[in-house]
Amino acid sequence: MTATVNSVNPGSIACDLGILPGDEIVSIDGEKPQDLIDYRYLIDSEELSLHIKRSSGEEEIIDIEKDAEEDLGIVFESAVFDRVIPCNNRCVFCFVDQQPGGLRKSLYVKDDDYRLSYLQGTYITLTNLKPEHKKRIETLRLGPLYISVHTTNPLLRCKILQNPGAGNILEELKWLNDLDIPIHVQIVLCPGLNDGIELEKTLNDLIELKSNIESIAIVPVGITKYRKENTLKPVTPEIAKEVTDRANKFNNKIKYQLVIPSDEFYIKAGLDFPEDESYRGYGQLDDGVGAARTLLEDYRQLKNKLPDKLSNPYKLTIATGELACNVMRPIVEDLNRIKNLNINVIPVKSGFWGEKVTVSGLITGKDLLETLLPIKKEIKNLAIPSVMLRSYSEVFLDGMTVEEIEKKLDIDIEIIENPYSCGELIGLIIENS
């Protein structure tokens, strides 16, 4: 892996210097950055010397003068420029192990990299930290970090992670607590394994370390049709209700909102989502914790910008995952009160992964086509969330592209970049008003 440029921000220093996608940053002031953390530190000066290797193979040194904290405007292909720290666990619920063959290679990579946790909010188990990694975390006080705990029972954690060295999680959490490094905790709930009494024990153990815990998220185990073993059970409406009740009871005991089940628990249990303040800044939004409330709050704040009537009839189809449809329906019902506006939200079932997978981010191009081709004639305008696509691309998980879908449906597709906001949707409506 190298520090390869993915894109350059318009009007930035890098843009003015003619740095292009595909170019490589070899070194800064003679030092080779290992990751985005190094890069940010090395460019934080008024004068620097940039060693660039162009995509053509040509190399050059560029001397730069700038404000000390001014960014160069480079977006890299990866946040890690050397080898990603691999995961040595074989978690019983690992999604990577529940995939079919033939997908792109990056989907089979198991990482447990503290740098990606700090930079991008990915979850780490703390079982793959070497002494030099710990020293760097201590020196730089890297945080917040996102920690996959699952259980504090040493024997059970070894069983869930299928790693005999995974049992000392409380010691590792105490180490971070002593350093005063903030963390977000994740518990993947596996019915029959770490729920019930075991979940209660985990929460009670974590309360002793709550001074540096920003949030504790509980998310349901994901099960695909490719899973070879039938040992995992899905979360049922009854279990979802029990988990939300237990979280409420625990939060009442400590007198503030610390434990936050993901949106799917509330949907399955048929409950209203917690209020905005319950999510403590939405620290685990990308894990499906508070996405629904964020969207609902955003719509509440933006709806007064909407017209009472559109000048011309406008029909829009929104295709998204089944979970997101549950959240979008009340918003769409309200929007359809606008005269001349007709919005239809279509749940896309995951034929690729199986019926137990209901999130938008795992919808494939084939899933989208199988849902929409039968109703092709009814679709005038189509929007999909960007989470269906690979970052910085228009490619679905199965390799199909947006352009291919557009040709088969004979329609242009609008990509909603921010799935947590109604701003782009309302912008479409106003544009057609």
N, C-alpha and C positions, 0 to 999 in steps of 0.2 A: 504494500500500500504506500502511496505517496500523497503529498499535499497538492492534489490536483484541483484546479479551478473548475467549478461547475458553472458559475455565472458571475457577472460583475454588475454591481449596482450602477445605474445610469448617473452620470454627473460626479462619480466618486473619483478619488485619486487613481485607483486602479484603471478606471475607464479612461482617464486622461493619459495614462501611461501606455495604453494600448494592450493591457493584459486581457487575454481571451480565454474562453472555455477550452480546457484541454492543456493549458499551460501548467507547469509545475513550479511551486515555490521550493527551491532546493535548500536555501538557507537564508537567515536574516542575521546580519552582522557576523557572519561566519558560523552561526549555530543552526543546526538542523532541527526544526521543530518536530516533536513526536506526536503532537496532537494540538487541538484548538486551544487548549490551556496554555501551552508553550507559545503558540503563535500570538495570542492576545498579549502575553507578557512581553514578547520580543518587539512588537510594534508600538508599544506604549512609550515612545520617546520622540523627541523633536527631529532627530536625524537618524537615519538608518540606511543600511546598504542591503538591497534586495537582489539575491541571486536567483534568476529565473531560467528555467529550461522550457523553451517554446515547444509547442506540439510538433513542430517541424524537426525538432532535435537541436536547434540552435540555442546556445546559452549566452546570457548577458548579465551584467551587473548594473543595477540602477540605484543611484543615490537619491534619497528622498528627504526633503525638508517639509515638516508639517507641524500642526499643533500636537502637543504631547499625547492627548487622549483621542485624537482624531483617528477614525477607522479608515482602512484602505478601501473598503467596499468590496471585498472578495468573499464569495460564497463557495465553500469547498464541497467536493463530492462526498466527503466523509469527515466526521469530527475527530477521527483518529487516523493519524498518518503512518503509524507503524502497525504491528499486528494487533488485532482486537484480542483482548483477554478472553480465552474460551471458557466455557462452563464445563465443570467436571461432574455435574450432577446429572441424574436421569430421573427427574421429577415424574411422579406417577401421572401427572396431568399435563406434562409438557406438550405444548401445541405443535412444536417442530416435529415431534415423533408421531403426530397424528395427521401428517400430510402424505399425499400420494407422491410417486416419483414423477419426474418430468417437468417440475416447475423450475424457475430460475434459481441458480445456485445460492444466491443471497438468502433465500427463504429457509435454507437448511442450516444456516449458521447459528450456533448457540453461543451467545456471549454472556459474560458475567463481569463486565468492564465498569469499574468505578467511575471512569472518566465519562462514559456515556450516560451513567446515572446522574452525574453532576451537570453535564452539558445539555442532555436531552430528556432527562426524566425517566430513563429506562430502569427497570428493577434489577437489583443485584441481591445475591444471597449471603454475601460476605464469606463464602467458603473458598473463594479463589484468590483472596488477597495474599500477596507475598509481602515479606518484611519491607521491601523497597516501596511497595504500593502504600502500605500503612504509613511509612515515614513521610511520603509525599502528601498524603491526606492530612497528617498532623501538621506538617510545615505550612501548607497552604490553607489549612482549615477549610477544605472543600465541602461545601454544603449549600443547599440541602441535598441529601442523598435519599434515594428511594429504595427501601429495603423489603425484600420478600421474606417475611417471617413465617407465615402460615400456621405455625404453632411454636410455643416455647417449651413444650414437652420434649426433652432431648431424644428419647427413644423414638417417639412418633415423628419428629422432624427428620431423623435419620431414615426412617421408613418412607416418608413422603418424598424426600429428596433422593432416596436410594444412594445415600452417601454416608458411610460410617463416621465421617468427620464433621457432620453437619449439626451435631447436637449442642454445641457451645454457643448458641445464638445469644443467650442472655449476657454472656461475657463480652461478646463483640458489641452488643448494644450499649453495655455499660462503658466500654472504651470510647464510643462515640459520645455518650452522655458526658463523660469526664472532660472531653475536649470541647464540650458545648457546641457540637456540630448538629444543626437541625436535621431531622429525618422525617420522611413520610413512610408509614408502614403499610404493607399490603398483606392481606390474608386471602388466599384463594380457597374458598370454602368447598370442601369435598364432603358431601353428606355421608355420614357413617364413619368418617375418619377424624376430621378436626372441627366438627360442629358440636352443638350441645354442651356438655360438661367440659370438653376439651377447649372449646371456644371461650367459655367462661374463665377457665384457668389462664389461657393466653392473655385475655384482656386484663385480668387481675395482676398478672406478672408485669405487663407493660405499664400499668399505672404507676409502678415504682420508678419508672424512667420517664415519666410524662413531661419533665421539664424541657426536654429537647425534642419531643415528638409533636410534630405539627398536626398530623392527622393519622387515623387508622382506618384504612379502607377495607371493606369486605366485598369481594367480587365472586361471582359464581363460577364454578369450574366449567370450562368449555369442552364439549365432547363432539368430535367429528365422526362421520361414518367410516373413516379409515382406521379408527382405533381397533387394534387387533385383540386387545383384552377387554372383557366386559366387566371390569372390576369397579369402574366409577359410576356413580349414580347422579343423574341430573338434579338440579334444585327444583323442587315442586312448589306450588303455591303455599302449601302448608309449611314447608321449611322456610320459604321466603318470609312468611308472616312471623315465624318463630325467631328468625335472625333479626328482623327489624324491631321486634318487641325486646329482644335481648340488648340490642344496641341502645334503644331508648332507656331501658332500665339502667344500663351502665352509665350513660351520660347523665342521667338524673342523679345517680349516686355521686359522681365526681363534680356535679353542678356546672358542667359546660359540655359543648358538643365536641367530642374527640373521635368517637367511632361513627363512621359514615358508610352504611351499605351502599352499593352501587345502584344506579337507576333501575336495573333489571329486577332487583329484589322488590322494589315498590310496584313495578308494573305487574310482576307475577302475583304479588299479594293483593293486588287491586287497591292499593293505598295511594293517597296524594303524596307528592314529593315534598320533602322538608322545605322550609322557607329559606330564602337566600342566605341569611346570616348563619344557618346551620352548617354551611359548607366551608367555613373558616378560610375564605380566600380561594377556594376551588383548587387546592394544591394537587389534586389527583384527577383533574378533569379529563385528561386523555385516557384514563382507565375506566371511563364511563361513570365517574362519581360526580354528579351534579350537572351533567351535560343538559339534561332535561330542564332543570330549574333555570340554568343560564339562558336557554333558548326562550323559555316562557317569560323570564324577566326582561330579556332584550325586546321581545315583541310588545310587552306591556309599555315599555318606554318609547317605542317607535310608532305604535299604532296611530297616534294622534297626527302623524304626518300623512296618513292615507286619505285619499279623496273619497267622497261619498259615491261617486259615479265615474266610470271611465268613458271617455269620449267615443271610443270604439270597443267592440267586444274583444276580449282577450281571454284565451283559453290556455292554461298551463298544466302540464302533467309533471309531477315530482315523483321520481322513482328512487326509493331508498330502502334500507333494511326494515325488517318487521318491527324491531324495537323502536326505531326512529319514527315509524308511522304512528305508533301509539302516542308519541309526544306531539307530532305534527297535527294530528286530527283536530284538536280544539282550536288551534291557530287557523287551520284551513277553513273550518266551519265559520269562524268569525270573519275571515277575509272574504268569504263567498257572500257576505251580506252586501258587499260593494256591487252596485249595479253594473252590469256588463262584464263582470269578472267571474270566471269559472276555473277554479283550481281543483285538481284531483290528485291526491297522494296515493301512490301505488306501492304496496309492499312487495319487495322482490324476495322470493324464497331462495334459499341457498341449496340448489340442487347439487352443486359441486361439493360442498362440505357436509350436507345433510341437514335435516329439519331442526336439529338442536342448535344450530348456529344461526343467529338472528341479527347480528350486527352489520351495519352498513360497510364497515371497513374490510369485510371478507367477501363481499359480493364480487363475482367474476363477470367478465363480458358475456360469457355464455349464459349465466343466470339472468342477466339483464335482457338478453335477446329472447330467451324462452318465456319471460314474463311479458315482454312488450310486443313481440311480433304478432301474436293473436289479436291484439287491439291496435295494431299499427295505424289503421285508417282513422281511429278516434283521436290520435295524438297530433296536435297542431304545433305545440312548443314543448320542449322537454328539458328538465333540469335534473342534475344528479349532484350529490355531494362529492367534494374532492377526495374524501377519505377512501373512496372506492379505487383511487388511482395511486400508483407508485409516486413517491415524492419527486417533485421537479419533472414530472412526465405526464403523459396522457395514456398510460399503459395500465391495464387491469392485471390482477394477480395471475390470470391464466395466459397472459401475453397478448390478448386482444387489445386493440387501440380504440380510442374514441372515434377516430376517423372511420375505422371499420364498422363500428356500431352505427354511425351516422349514415353510411352508405346503405347498410342493410335495412335501416328504418326509413331512409330517405328523408332525413330531418337533421337540422342543426341542434347540437346539444349545448346547453348552458351549464357550465361547471360552477357550482357554488363553493367558493374557496374556503369560507369560514363556516363550518357546520354548527357552530355554537351561537351564531348571530342570524337575525332575520333581516339584517341590513341589505344584503344583496337581493333577497327575495322582494323586499319592499321597493328596492331600486328598480327592479324589473317592472313592478306594477305601476310605479310612478312614470316610468319611461313610456309605458303604453297607455297612460291615462289621457 
